[in-house]
Amino acid sequence: MIRISGERAREVASAILRLPEGWQWKPWCAGLAMLVDCGGEPVDQVVVTYFAKPKSYTGEDVVEISCHGAPVVLAFAVERACEAGARLAEPGEFTLRAFLNGRIDLPQAEAIRDLIEATTLYQAKVAARQAAGGLSRRISPIKEKLLELISLLEAGIDFAEDDIPVAGREDIMPRLEGMLAEIRPLAASYAYGRLVAGGLAVAIVGRPNVGKSSLFNRLLEQDRAIVTDIPGTTRDLISETTSLEGIPVRYLDTAGVREAAELIESLGIERTYQAMADADLTLAVIDLSEPLTEADLQLIEKVREQGKYIIVGNKADLPRRAEPPELALAVSALTGEGIAELRRQIVNTFAPDVAWGTSFITNVRHARLLEECRDQLEKALETARQGLPHELLLVDLYAALAAVDSLTGATTAEDILGRIFSTFCIGK
């Protein structure tokens, strides 16, 4: 599809198309036309759709030309449009114009980018909700309450001579606590949203023959790694990405950790240690059917030092002989026992307290701004609790409002004045 946006959109489209006799540009209506060359010879039969401003994607006149999809035809259509006076759009320019023309806000614009870059269906669904204004709808009531409180305090200060009652602590504190009750879980939801947006790298480590590759295959639900009874079969990193509850997870099968007798295996073990350092999470695999060795204990100690980890006791289908130094999640890569619980624990390691609802933050910029707003509101709550002057309280509230404005768009002085004069009977 070729999209043309701007004041001359219909003019450019008319120059490169042979439109039916009596054609009229009716908004939100589609029709058949012929894409033609400079000599008027037909190249492709296309569908033409016109969207009139301001109710188009960009807020401008937009013409969309749907071709049959051959790259050579699409390239020809773009070339003809440029010859007729159009120019190639800059990256993201259509969405930028939509934002500048008030069709979408910043969170929606960023969600459109996330939708384009989605690698799992769940990522696409989350981005689509946010592109439809899901995040904006969550933030808008908080901003409204914040503006109401600022307007109330400003009115009390600026028009004290007109007998406007100044809000007391018993009125201010419940308002602040209500806003905090809404913004805290939204800011905390980034712990889960970060996983949805960016995914996880999970390294599977252990000594030879504990079943790392079997576990790797079971988590992927495919035979990706070679599995044998010969110790040291895996000598290099094997990486594969799958979706876990909609989260992209890259599993790394690594070489078994032991004293290597040859160069190739020793290089593989070095890469194992590097994978542990780079991964978001390490699965330290032990064999529950055998007593723990010194190598097992050393590996467990090392993963403790590296960061987040889960001790996984494989071969739970066999008689248990191992006594791990801490709780190990029992699984069987052979039968699938405990695998579902392991997958759940991988996610819970990073986001244990998330309510699995439909709204959460997936963008680090949004998360930081919400955290800043939360911190400023908490400062304002402490200021109100101490009974300090309202001028000091307003400093914190305006700082919180600035953070919200960076998400949704600026609040002008006229917005606040408008609220003051609509709420209070002043200036009669």
C-alpha positions in Angstrom: 0.0 0.0 0.0 1.2 3.5 -0.8 0.0 6.2 1.6 0.0 9.9 0.5 -0.6 12.5 3.2 -0.9 16.3 3.0 -2.8 19.1 1.3 -1.9 17.9 -2.2 -2.7 14.2 -1.6 -5.6 14.0 -4.0 -3.7 16.1 -6.6 -0.7 13.7 -6.5 -3.0 10.6 -6.6 -4.9 12.0 -9.6 -1.6 12.5 -11.5 -0.6 8.8 -11.2 -3.9 7.1 -11.5 -6.6 6.7 -14.2 -9.7 7.3 -12.2 -13.1 6.1 -13.4 -15.3 8.6 -15.3 -17.3 10.8 -12.9 -15.0 9.9 -10.0 -15.5 12.0 -6.9 -13.3 12.0 -3.8 -15.7 10.8 -1.2 -14.2 10.5 2.3 -13.9 7.0 3.7 -15.0 5.4 0.4 -12.9 3.0 -1.7 -12.9 2.6 -5.5 -11.1 0.9 -8.3 -8.6 2.8 -10.5 -5.6 2.1 -12.7 -2.0 2.9 -11.9 -0.5 4.2 -15.1 2.9 5.2 -16.4 3.9 8.6 -17.9 2.4 7.6 -21.2 -0.9 6.6 -19.7 -0.3 2.8 -20.1 -1.8 0.7 -17.2 0.6 -1.0 -14.8 -1.7 -2.3 -12.1 -5.4 -2.2 -11.0 -5.5 -0.7 -7.6 -7.9 0.2 -4.8 -8.0 3.9 -3.8 -9.3 5.1 -0.5 -9.6 8.7 0.6 -9.6 9.9 4.2 -10.5 13.6 4.7 -8.9 15.7 7.4 -9.1 15.9 10.3 -10.5 12.4 10.7 -7.6 10.6 9.1 -4.6 8.8 10.7 -2.3 11.9 10.3 -5.1 14.5 10.7 -4.4 15.6 7.1 -6.0 14.6 3.8 -4.8 11.0 3.1 -5.0 8.9 0.0 -4.1 5.2 0.3 -3.4 3.2 -2.9 -3.5 -0.6 -2.5 -1.5 -2.4 -5.2 -1.2 -6.1 -5.8 2.0 -6.3 -3.8 4.8 -6.9 -6.4 7.9 -4.9 -5.1 8.5 -3.6 -8.6 5.0 -2.2 -8.8 5.2 -0.6 -5.4 8.6 1.0 -6.2 7.1 2.3 -9.5 4.1 3.8 -7.6 6.4 5.6 -5.2 8.6 6.9 -8.0 5.5 8.2 -9.9 4.2 9.9 -6.8 7.5 11.7 -6.2 7.5 12.9 -9.8 4.1 14.3 -9.3 5.2 16.4 -6.4 5.3 14.2 -3.3 8.4 13.2 -1.3 9.4 10.2 0.6 8.3 10.3 4.3 10.9 10.4 7.0 11.0 7.4 9.4 7.9 7.7 11.7 6.7 10.9 10.0 3.1 9.8 9.6 2.8 9.0 13.3 4.6 12.3 14.1 2.1 14.2 12.1 -0.7 12.3 13.8 0.8 13.5 17.2 1.3 17.1 16.1 -2.2 17.3 14.7 -3.7 16.0 18.0 -4.8 12.6 16.7 -2.8 10.6 19.2 -0.8 11.4 22.3 2.8 10.4 23.1 2.0 7.0 24.8 -0.1 6.0 21.7 2.7 7.0 19.3 5.2 4.9 21.2 2.8 2.0 21.3 2.5 2.1 17.5 6.3 1.6 17.4 6.0 -1.3 19.8 3.3 -2.9 17.7 5.5 -2.7 14.6 8.4 -4.3 16.5 6.4 -7.0 18.3 7.8 -10.5 18.0 5.0 -12.4 19.9 1.3 -12.2 19.5 1.0 -11.2 23.2 3.4 -8.2 22.6 1.2 -7.2 19.6 -2.0 -7.3 21.7 -0.4 -5.3 24.5 0.8 -2.7 22.1 -2.5 -2.5 20.3 -4.3 -1.8 23.7 -1.9 1.0 24.4 -2.1 2.4 20.8 -5.9 2.5 21.4 -5.3 4.7 24.4 -5.2 2.2 27.2 -2.3 3.8 29.1 -3.7 7.3 28.5 -7.0 6.3 30.0 -5.2 5.1 33.1 -3.2 8.3 33.5 -5.9 10.8 32.6 -7.9 10.4 35.9 -4.8 10.9 37.9 -3.9 14.1 36.0 -7.5 15.3 36.5 -7.3 14.9 40.2 -3.9 16.5 40.4 -5.2 19.5 38.4 -8.2 19.8 40.7 -6.0 19.9 43.8 -3.6 22.4 42.3 -6.5 24.6 41.2 -8.0 24.4 44.7 -4.7 25.4 46.4 -4.0 28.2 43.9 -7.4 29.7 44.3 -7.0 29.7 48.1 -3.7 31.5 47.8 -4.5 34.0 45.0 -8.0 34.9 46.1 -7.7 34.8 49.9 -9.2 38.4 50.1 -12.4 37.1 48.4 -13.2 34.8 51.3 -12.3 31.6 49.4 -11.7 29.0 52.1 -8.2 27.5 52.1 -8.2 23.7 51.9 -7.3 22.0 55.1 -5.1 18.9 55.7 -8.2 16.7 56.2 -9.2 17.5 52.6 -5.7 17.5 51.0 -4.4 14.2 52.4 -7.2 11.9 51.2 -6.8 13.4 47.7 -3.1 12.7 47.7 -3.5 9.2 49.1 -6.1 8.4 46.4 -3.8 9.5 43.6 -0.9 7.5 45.1 -3.2 4.4 45.3 -3.7 4.6 41.6 -0.1 5.5 40.5 1.9 3.1 42.7 0.6 -0.2 41.1 0.9 1.4 37.6 4.5 2.3 38.2 5.3 -1.1 39.8 3.8 -2.9 36.8 6.9 -2.2 34.8 8.6 -5.1 36.4 6.4 -7.3 34.3 6.0 -5.0 31.4 9.8 -4.9 30.9 9.7 -8.6 30.4 6.9 -8.4 27.8 8.7 -5.6 25.9 12.4 -6.8 26.1 12.2 -10.5 26.8 14.6 -12.6 28.9 17.9 -14.4 28.4 18.0 -17.6 30.5 21.3 -19.6 30.7 21.0 -23.3 31.5 24.2 -24.5 33.3 25.4 -27.5 35.2 28.1 -30.2 35.1 28.1 -32.8 32.2 25.2 -35.3 32.0 22.8 -33.7 34.5 20.3 -33.2 31.6 20.9 -29.6 30.6 20.2 -30.3 26.9 17.2 -32.4 27.6 15.8 -29.6 29.8 16.6 -27.1 27.0 14.7 -29.3 24.5 11.8 -29.7 26.9 11.5 -26.0 27.5 11.5 -25.3 23.8 9.2 -28.3 23.1 11.4 -29.4 20.2 14.6 -31.4 19.8 17.0 -28.5 19.2 20.1 -29.8 21.1 21.8 -33.1 20.6 21.3 -35.4 23.7 23.6 -38.4 24.4 24.9 -40.3 27.4 28.4 -39.2 26.6 29.6 -36.5 29.1 30.5 -33.2 27.3 28.3 -33.6 24.3 27.5 -29.9 24.2 30.7 -27.9 23.7 29.4 -24.6 22.5 26.5 -22.3 23.3 23.2 -23.2 21.6 20.6 -20.4 21.6 16.9 -20.5 20.8 14.0 -18.1 21.4 10.5 -19.1 22.3 7.4 -17.4 23.9 6.7 -17.9 27.6 3.3 -16.5 28.5 3.8 -14.0 25.7 7.3 -13.0 26.8 10.2 -13.7 24.4 12.6 -15.9 26.2 16.0 -16.8 24.8 17.3 -20.0 26.3 21.0 -20.8 26.2 22.2 -24.4 26.4 25.8 -24.4 27.6 28.8 -26.7 27.9 28.9 -28.8 31.0 31.2 -27.3 33.7 34.1 -29.5 34.7 37.9 -29.7 34.4 38.2 -30.0 30.6 40.9 -32.2 29.1 40.9 -30.6 25.7 41.0 -27.1 24.2 37.6 -27.1 22.5 35.7 -28.2 25.6 37.6 -25.7 27.7 36.6 -22.9 25.4 33.0 -24.0 25.6 33.2 -23.9 29.4 34.6 -20.3 29.3 31.5 -19.4 27.2 29.3 -21.0 29.8 30.7 -18.7 32.5 30.2 -15.7 30.1 26.6 -16.7 29.4 25.9 -16.8 33.1 27.3 -13.3 33.5 25.3 -11.9 30.6 21.9 -13.7 31.2 19.0 -12.3 33.1 18.5 -15.6 34.9 20.5 -18.7 35.4 19.0 -22.2 35.7 21.6 -24.3 37.7 20.8 -27.9 36.9 21.7 -30.7 39.3 21.0 -34.5 39.0 18.6 -35.5 41.8 19.3 -39.2 41.1 23.0 -38.9 42.2 24.7 -37.5 45.3 25.9 -33.9 44.8 29.5 -33.5 43.8 32.0 -30.8 44.7 31.5 -29.4 41.2 27.8 -29.1 41.8 28.3 -27.2 45.1 30.9 -24.9 43.5 28.6 -24.1 40.6 25.7 -23.3 43.0 28.0 -20.9 44.9 29.0 -19.3 41.6 25.4 -18.7 40.4 24.6 -17.1 43.7 27.3 -14.6 43.1 26.1 -13.9 39.5 22.6 -12.7 40.3 19.1 -14.2 39.8 19.0 -18.0 39.6 16.8 -21.0 40.1 18.2 -24.4 41.3 16.6 -27.0 39.1 16.8 -30.7 40.2 16.5 -32.8 37.1 15.6 -36.5 36.8 12.9 -36.3 39.4 11.4 -39.5 37.8 14.3 -41.5 39.3 14.9 -42.4 43.0 16.2 -39.3 44.8 19.7 -39.4 46.2 20.8 -35.7 46.1 20.5 -33.4 49.1 20.9 -29.8 47.7 22.1 -27.0 50.0 18.9 -25.1 49.2 15.4 -25.7 47.8 15.6 -27.1 44.3 12.7 -27.2 41.9 12.2 -30.9 41.0 11.6 -31.5 37.3 11.9 -34.3 34.8 13.1 -33.4 31.3 12.1 -36.9 30.3 8.5 -37.0 31.5 7.8 -33.2 31.7 7.1 -33.3 35.4 7.5 -29.9 37.0 8.2 -28.1 33.7 5.0 -26.0 33.9 6.0 -24.9 37.4 9.5 -24.1 36.3 8.2 -21.8 33.5 5.9 -20.1 36.0 8.8 -19.5 38.4 11.0 -18.1 35.6 8.4 -15.3 35.2 7.8 -14.9 39.0 11.5 -14.4 39.6 11.2 -11.0 37.9 7.6 -10.0 38.6 6.2 -11.8 41.6 3.7 -9.2 42.7 2.1 -8.2 39.4 -1.7 -8.4 39.1 -2.0 -10.1 35.7 -4.5 -7.5 34.3 -4.7 -5.7 31.0 -2.8 -2.5 31.9 0.9 -2.3 32.6 3.9 -0.2 31.6 6.2 -1.6 28.9 8.2 1.5 28.3 11.2 2.6 30.5 10.5 6.3 29.8 6.9 5.9 31.0 8.1 3.9 34.1 10.6 6.6 35.1 8.1 9.4 34.7 5.5 7.6 36.7 8.1 6.8 39.4 9.0 10.5 39.5 5.3 11.5 39.8 4.9 9.0 42.6 7.9 10.3 44.5 6.7 13.9 44.2 3.2 13.0 45.4 4.8 11.2 48.4 6.8 14.3 49.2 3.6 16.3 48.9 1.8 13.9 51.3 4.6 14.4 53.8 4.4 18.2 53.4 0.7 18.1 54.0 1.1 15.8 57.0 3.5 18.3 58.6 1.1 21.2 58.0 3.6 23.3 55.9 2.4 26.2 53.8 0.5 25.5 50.7 3.1 27.3 48.6 5.6 24.5 49.5 2.9 21.8 48.8 2.4 23.3 45.3 6.1 22.9 44.5 5.7 19.2 44.9 2.4 19.0 43.0 3.7 21.0 40.1 6.7 18.7 39.9 4.4 15.7 39.8 2.3 17.4 37.1 5.4 18.0 35.0 6.2 14.3 35.1 2.6 13.4 34.0 2.8 16.1 31.3 5.9 14.5 29.8 3.7 11.4 29.2 0.5 13.0 27.9 1.3 16.5 26.8 1.8 19.9 28.5 -0.7 21.5 30.8 -0.8 25.3 30.2 -1.4 28.0 32.8 -4.8 28.6 31.0 -5.8 25.1 31.9 -5.3 25.8 35.6 -6.9 29.3 35.4 -9.9 27.9 33.6 -10.4 25.4 36.3 -10.1 28.0 39.0 -12.7 30.3 37.4 -15.1 27.6 36.6 -15.0 26.2 40.1 -15.1 29.4 42.1 -17.4 32.4 41.8 -14.7 35.0 41.5 -14.6 38.4 39.8 -18.3 39.3 39.9 
